[in-house]
């Protein structure tokens, strides 16, 4: 009874399915703000076990950091989750041979992409670590841009592969709404350039 329940909990974990934040466009449909997917890598030190050294060597090579940085994090056997690298761009994350390494967890994380760097920066505003609006239009229209996250329950099979569990509920994420502004990106750029000169 109680042991079975404990074992069941160990093998089942709900995983968040993040909603994509809405896109912000100018009056002509030119994209001012969008999203890109980055990868973050974590590890389960207990599960990494004997692969610990291989993981540290691999990450040290890919990210050009000392091996010891990763070994230190992987030594903590009491923890079941430690971050190794956060917010890794796609070109770099593709170089991590996740399938060959035991105990590695890959988390897809959306990053906000401001296409014109500082143009209309105060107007557009920015988002925080949790992707909620902190200032400008990102904050003002956060309720619409944010959308709502979903979830899926993951289960580990006897071969320690994590897969979606068919007998548990799944809720799909609802992406945020896009916002079409009245500003014209080209005119805005010219105005800002002139103001900069002045």
C-alpha positions as CSV (number, residue, x, y, z in Angstrom):
1,X,0.0,0.0,0.0
2,X,2.1,2.9,1.3
3,X,5.3,1.7,-0.4
4,X,3.5,1.2,-3.7
5,X,2.2,4.8,-3.4
6,X,5.7,6.1,-2.7
7,X,7.1,4.2,-5.7
8,X,4.4,5.5,-7.9
9,X,5.1,9.1,-6.9
10,X,8.8,8.6,-7.6
11,X,8.0,7.5,-11.1
12,X,5.4,10.2,-11.9
13,X,6.1,13.9,-12.3
14,X,4.0,16.6,-13.7
15,X,5.8,18.6,-16.4
16,X,4.9,22.2,-17.3
17,X,4.0,22.8,-20.9
18,X,4.8,26.5,-21.3
19,X,2.5,28.8,-23.3
20,X,4.2,31.0,-26.0
21,X,3.9,34.7,-25.1
22,X,2.0,36.8,-27.7
23,X,3.9,38.6,-30.4
24,X,4.0,42.4,-30.7
25,X,3.8,43.9,-34.2
26,X,3.8,47.4,-35.6
27,X,0.9,48.9,-37.7
28,X,2.2,47.2,-40.9
29,X,2.6,43.8,-39.3
30,X,6.4,44.1,-38.8
31,X,7.4,41.9,-35.8
32,X,8.9,44.0,-33.0
33,X,8.9,41.4,-30.3
34,X,8.7,37.6,-30.6
35,X,10.1,34.5,-28.8
36,X,12.9,32.1,-29.4
37,X,13.4,28.7,-27.8
38,X,16.6,28.2,-25.7
39,X,17.5,25.1,-23.9
40,X,18.5,24.7,-20.2
41,X,20.4,21.7,-18.9
42,X,20.0,20.2,-15.5
43,X,21.1,16.9,-14.0
44,X,19.9,14.4,-11.4
45,X,23.2,13.8,-9.5
46,X,21.9,10.5,-8.1
47,X,21.0,9.2,-11.5
48,X,24.1,10.6,-13.2
49,X,26.1,8.2,-11.0
50,X,29.2,6.9,-12.9
51,X,28.5,9.1,-15.9
52,X,29.4,12.1,-13.7
53,X,32.9,12.5,-15.1
54,X,31.7,12.1,-18.7
55,X,29.1,14.8,-18.2
56,X,31.6,17.2,-16.7
57,X,34.1,16.6,-19.5
58,X,31.4,17.0,-22.2
59,X,29.9,20.2,-20.7
60,X,33.4,21.7,-20.1
61,X,34.2,21.2,-23.8
62,X,30.9,22.5,-25.2
63,X,30.7,25.6,-22.9
64,X,34.5,26.2,-22.6
65,X,34.4,26.1,-18.7
66,X,36.5,24.2,-16.2
67,X,35.4,20.6,-15.7
68,X,35.4,21.2,-11.9
69,X,32.5,23.6,-12.2
70,X,30.2,20.8,-13.3
71,X,31.8,18.1,-11.1
72,X,31.1,20.2,-8.0
73,X,27.4,20.5,-8.8
74,X,27.1,16.8,-9.7
75,X,28.7,15.6,-6.4
76,X,25.7,16.6,-4.3
77,X,24.1,13.2,-4.0
78,X,21.3,14.6,-1.8
79,X,19.9,16.7,-4.5
80,X,17.7,15.3,-7.3
81,X,18.0,18.4,-9.5
82,X,20.9,20.8,-10.2
83,X,21.2,23.3,-13.0
84,X,24.3,22.9,-15.3
85,X,23.6,25.6,-17.9
86,X,20.7,28.0,-18.4
87,X,19.4,29.7,-21.5
88,X,21.6,28.0,-24.1
89,X,21.0,29.1,-27.8
90,X,19.9,26.4,-30.2
91,X,23.2,26.2,-32.1
92,X,25.1,25.5,-28.9
93,X,22.6,23.2,-27.3
94,X,22.7,21.0,-30.4
95,X,26.3,20.1,-29.5
96,X,25.3,18.5,-26.2
97,X,25.0,14.7,-26.8
98,X,22.1,14.3,-24.3
99,X,21.2,10.7,-25.4
100,X,24.7,9.5,-24.5
101,X,24.6,10.9,-20.9
102,X,22.7,9.3,-18.0
103,X,20.7,11.6,-15.7
104,X,20.7,14.8,-17.9
105,X,17.4,16.7,-18.0
106,X,16.8,19.1,-20.9
107,X,14.3,21.9,-20.3
108,X,13.0,24.1,-23.2
109,X,12.7,27.7,-22.2
110,X,11.3,30.5,-24.3
111,X,13.3,33.8,-24.4
112,X,11.8,37.1,-25.4
113,X,13.4,38.5,-28.6
114,X,13.4,42.3,-29.2
115,X,14.1,42.6,-32.9
116,X,15.1,46.3,-33.0
117,X,17.2,46.3,-29.8
118,X,16.5,49.6,-28.1
119,X,13.9,51.0,-30.6
120,X,10.8,52.1,-28.7
121,X,12.4,50.3,-25.7
122,X,10.5,52.3,-23.0
123,X,7.2,51.9,-24.9
124,X,7.6,48.1,-25.4
125,X,9.1,47.5,-22.0
126,X,10.6,44.1,-21.0
127,X,9.8,40.8,-19.2
128,X,11.3,39.1,-16.2
129,X,12.8,35.7,-15.6
130,X,9.3,34.1,-15.4
131,X,8.3,35.8,-18.7
132,X,5.7,38.1,-17.1
133,X,5.7,41.8,-18.2
134,X,7.7,44.1,-15.9
135,X,7.3,47.5,-17.8
136,X,5.8,49.2,-20.8
137,X,3.3,47.4,-23.1
138,X,4.7,44.1,-21.9
139,X,3.3,44.9,-18.4
140,X,0.2,46.8,-19.6
141,X,-1.0,44.0,-21.8
142,X,0.5,41.1,-19.8
143,X,-2.9,39.5,-19.2
144,X,-3.4,39.0,-22.9
145,X,0.2,38.4,-23.9
146,X,0.9,35.8,-21.3
147,X,-1.5,33.0,-22.2
148,X,-1.8,30.0,-19.8
149,X,0.6,27.1,-19.3
150,X,-0.5,23.5,-19.6
151,X,0.9,20.3,-18.1
152,X,1.6,16.7,-18.9
153,X,2.3,13.9,-16.4
154,X,5.6,12.0,-17.1
155,X,6.3,8.4,-16.1
156,X,9.5,6.4,-16.0
157,X,9.4,2.9,-17.3
158,X,11.5,0.0,-16.2
159,X,14.3,1.0,-18.6
160,X,14.4,4.4,-17.0
161,X,13.0,6.2,-20.1
162,X,10.8,9.1,-19.3
163,X,7.6,9.1,-21.3
164,X,4.2,10.7,-21.3
165,X,1.7,8.7,-19.2
166,X,-1.5,7.9,-21.2
167,X,-3.7,7.3,-18.1
168,X,-3.1,10.7,-16.5
169,X,-4.7,14.0,-17.6
170,X,-2.9,16.3,-20.0
171,X,-3.7,20.0,-20.4
172,X,-2.5,21.8,-23.5
173,X,-1.1,25.3,-23.1
174,X,-3.0,28.3,-24.5
175,X,-0.7,30.7,-26.2
176,X,-0.9,34.4,-25.5
177,X,-2.6,36.8,-27.9
178,X,-0.7,38.9,-30.4
179,X,-0.8,42.7,-30.3
180,X,-0.9,45.0,-33.3
181,X,0.3,48.6,-32.4
182,X,-0.5,51.9,-34.1
183,X,3.2,52.8,-34.4
184,X,5.2,52.5,-37.6
185,X,8.6,50.9,-36.9
186,X,10.4,52.8,-39.7
187,X,9.0,56.2,-38.7
188,X,9.8,55.4,-35.1
189,X,13.4,54.5,-36.0
190,X,13.8,57.8,-37.9
191,X,12.3,59.9,-35.1
192,X,14.6,58.2,-32.5
193,X,17.7,58.7,-34.7
194,X,16.9,62.4,-35.1
195,X,16.2,62.8,-31.4
196,X,19.6,61.1,-30.7
197,X,21.4,63.6,-33.0
198,X,19.7,66.5,-31.2
